[in-house]
Amino acid sequence: MAQIDERPRGLKDGLPAADLFVRADAKAGAEALARELVRYGTKSGFRSPKLAQRLAMAAPDTALFPIEPGTFDPRHVVAELDRVIPKDWEMVSGSGHQAYFQTHMRGRKPEQFHVMREFGAIGNSISIAIGVAAARNNGKVALIEGDGSLIMHIQELETLKRHGVRILICVLNDGAYGAEVHKLRQDGLDDSGAIFGRTDFGAIARGFGLRGATVEDLSELKSLMRDFDAQGTAEIWNIPISDQVTSPTMRRLKAKGHGVM
C-alpha cells in the first residue's frame, strides 16, 4: 500500500499507514501514476474478467469460530439478508463492529449503500435511515444495525410510528458493545463493562406499536420478508449473533501485535 501526501506522517491511529510513502500532491501524484501505467502499456487494466470471476466466487471471510447455541454467525446472517432483501432497496449500515459484515453484500448499487462512520461514533444510523426513507418515500429501506447502537436512540421508534415511516430494521444483537468487547479481549482486559445482555428488540418494537420478531432460525427470514412486504409499518428483526466472530480488521491488528484500544 502506498500513501501519497505532501507531508506523509507515516501513522494512522498509531499504526503504519502504508508500506510506501510518496511525497507529492495527491492530484499530481495520481496523474503521474496514471501516465506511468499508460507508458507501461497496460491493456486489460485491473478490472479483468478473470478478476471479476474471482471476486464473485471468493468467500469474504472463511475463518472458523465457535458459535454458541441460540446465536448465529453474523456472516451467515448477512448472507441470508442479502438473499431475501431485494437488490433495489436502500441499505443503511450502522457503525461498530457489526458494520464490517454488511460489506459482504453483493450486487447492490453503490448509490443505494449508505455507510455511516462519523469518526467511529455509534447511535446515529436510525436518524440517517429515517432521512433516507423520507427522501425515497417508497418503503424500500433497510437498516442493519448493532444492538448497542440502536438502543441509544430507541425513542426514534416513536417517530417511525407517528409519521408512518416504513423501515425494516435488522438488529445484529450480540448483547454488548461489540467493538469494545473484541478490543478488550485482544488486549487481555476484562470485557464485562461492555456487555449488557441481549435486549428484546422485537418486544420493544411492539411496545411502540410497530411490528417486531426475534429470529430463531435463518430460514424464517424469507417468510418475515413476505410479511413485511404485505403491511405498511416499520418493523424490527431481532437477530442474536455470536460475540465470538471477530472481523478480519481486528484479527490483523492482533496478528501485528498492536494494541487496539
Secondary structure by P-SEA (a helix, b strand, c coil): cccccccccccccccccccccccccaaaaaaaaaaaaaaaccccccccaaaaaaaacccccbbbbbbccccccaaaaaaaaaacccccbbbbbbccccccccccccccccccbbbbbcccccccaaaaaaaaaaaaccccbbbbcccccccccccaaaaaaaabbbbbbbbbccccaaaaaaaaaaaccccccccccccaaaaaaaaacbbbbbbccccaaaaaaaaaaaccbbbbbbbbbbcccccaaaaaaaaaccccc
